[in-house]
């Protein structure tokens, strides 16, 4: 059996020709067909995304710098 390792460009071309709903993954040049996402998996992903969005994500956003100016500091 001869194996041909794909590069990223070849893999992207393959993805464009793949039937709708087929999930492929490129690992170390080899293409693997992934199992479809089940309802339990999809529910967990949604739950985690919402948890991160409402809980952790706002804490990661950069806060605007506090600016305290005295009128004498500002030169025009």
CNS distance restraints for C-alpha pairs under 8 A (distance, minus, plus):
assign (resid   4 and name CA) (resid  30 and name CA) 7.80 0.50 0.50
assign (resid   5 and name CA) (resid  28 and name CA) 7.79 0.50 0.50
assign (resid   5 and name CA) (resid  29 and name CA) 4.48 0.50 0.50
assign (resid   5 and name CA) (resid  30 and name CA) 5.59 0.50 0.50
assign (resid   6 and name CA) (resid  10 and name CA) 5.77 0.50 0.50
assign (resid   6 and name CA) (resid  11 and name CA) 6.11 0.50 0.50
assign (resid   6 and name CA) (resid  29 and name CA) 4.79 0.50 0.50
assign (resid   6 and name CA) (resid  30 and name CA) 6.41 0.50 0.50
assign (resid   6 and name CA) (resid  31 and name CA) 7.72 0.50 0.50
assign (resid   7 and name CA) (resid  11 and name CA) 6.22 0.50 0.50
assign (resid   7 and name CA) (resid  29 and name CA) 6.10 0.50 0.50
assign (resid   8 and name CA) (resid  12 and name CA) 6.14 0.50 0.50
assign (resid   9 and name CA) (resid  13 and name CA) 6.30 0.50 0.50
assign (resid  10 and name CA) (resid  14 and name CA) 6.24 0.50 0.50
assign (resid  11 and name CA) (resid  15 and name CA) 6.23 0.50 0.50
assign (resid  11 and name CA) (resid  26 and name CA) 7.21 0.50 0.50
assign (resid  11 and name CA) (resid  31 and name CA) 7.88 0.50 0.50
assign (resid  12 and name CA) (resid  16 and name CA) 6.41 0.50 0.50
assign (resid  13 and name CA) (resid  17 and name CA) 6.68 0.50 0.50
assign (resid  14 and name CA) (resid  18 and name CA) 6.18 0.50 0.50
assign (resid  15 and name CA) (resid  24 and name CA) 7.42 0.50 0.50
assign (resid  18 and name CA) (resid  22 and name CA) 6.54 0.50 0.50
assign (resid  22 and name CA) (resid  33 and name CA) 7.38 0.50 0.50
assign (resid  22 and name CA) (resid  34 and name CA) 7.78 0.50 0.50
assign (resid  22 and name CA) (resid  36 and name CA) 7.93 0.50 0.50
assign (resid  23 and name CA) (resid  33 and name CA) 5.88 0.50 0.50
assign (resid  23 and name CA) (resid  34 and name CA) 5.29 0.50 0.50
assign (resid  23 and name CA) (resid  35 and name CA) 7.22 0.50 0.50
assign (resid  23 and name CA) (resid  36 and name CA) 7.14 0.50 0.50
assign (resid  24 and name CA) (resid  31 and name CA) 6.60 0.50 0.50
assign (resid  24 and name CA) (resid  32 and name CA) 5.65 0.50 0.50
assign (resid  24 and name CA) (resid  33 and name CA) 4.58 0.50 0.50
assign (resid  24 and name CA) (resid  34 and name CA) 5.65 0.50 0.50
assign (resid  25 and name CA) (resid  31 and name CA) 5.66 0.50 0.50
assign (resid  25 and name CA) (resid  32 and name CA) 5.20 0.50 0.50
assign (resid  25 and name CA) (resid  33 and name CA) 6.36 0.50 0.50
assign (resid  25 and name CA) (resid  34 and name CA) 6.75 0.50 0.50
assign (resid  26 and name CA) (resid  30 and name CA) 5.53 0.50 0.50
assign (resid  26 and name CA) (resid  31 and name CA) 4.69 0.50 0.50
assign (resid  26 and name CA) (resid  32 and name CA) 6.42 0.50 0.50
assign (resid  27 and name CA) (resid  31 and name CA) 6.45 0.50 0.50
assign (resid  27 and name CA) (resid  32 and name CA) 7.51 0.50 0.50
assign (resid  37 and name CA) (resid  41 and name CA) 6.17 0.50 0.50
assign (resid  37 and name CA) (resid  42 and name CA) 6.44 0.50 0.50
assign (resid  38 and name CA) (resid  42 and name CA) 6.22 0.50 0.50
assign (resid  39 and name CA) (resid  43 and name CA) 6.01 0.50 0.50
assign (resid  40 and name CA) (resid  44 and name CA) 6.25 0.50 0.50
assign (resid  41 and name CA) (resid  45 and name CA) 6.24 0.50 0.50
assign (resid  42 and name CA) (resid  46 and name CA) 6.23 0.50 0.50
assign (resid  43 and name CA) (resid  47 and name CA) 6.12 0.50 0.50
assign (resid  44 and name CA) (resid  48 and name CA) 6.08 0.50 0.50
assign (resid  45 and name CA) (resid  49 and name CA) 6.03 0.50 0.50
assign (resid  46 and name CA) (resid  50 and name CA) 6.16 0.50 0.50
assign (resid  47 and name CA) (resid  51 and name CA) 6.09 0.50 0.50
assign (resid  48 and name CA) (resid  52 and name CA) 6.05 0.50 0.50
assign (resid  49 and name CA) (resid  53 and name CA) 6.04 0.50 0.50
assign (resid  50 and name CA) (resid  54 and name CA) 6.08 0.50 0.50
assign (resid  51 and name CA) (resid  55 and name CA) 5.59 0.50 0.50
assign (resid  51 and name CA) (resid  56 and name CA) 7.26 0.50 0.50
assign (resid  52 and name CA) (resid  56 and name CA) 4.86 0.50 0.50
assign (resid  52 and name CA) (resid  57 and name CA) 5.38 0.50 0.50
assign (resid  53 and name CA) (resid  57 and name CA) 4.97 0.50 0.50
assign (resid  53 and name CA) (resid  58 and name CA) 6.97 0.50 0.50
assign (resid  54 and name CA) (resid  58 and name CA) 6.80 0.50 0.50
assign (resid  55 and name CA) (resid  59 and name CA) 7.47 0.50 0.50
assign (resid  56 and name CA) (resid  60 and name CA) 6.68 0.50 0.50
assign (resid  57 and name CA) (resid  61 and name CA) 6.62 0.50 0.50
assign (resid  69 and name CA) (resid  73 and name CA) 6.50 0.50 0.50
assign (resid  69 and name CA) (resid  74 and name CA) 7.24 0.50 0.50
assign (resid  70 and name CA) (resid  74 and name CA) 7.00 0.50 0.50
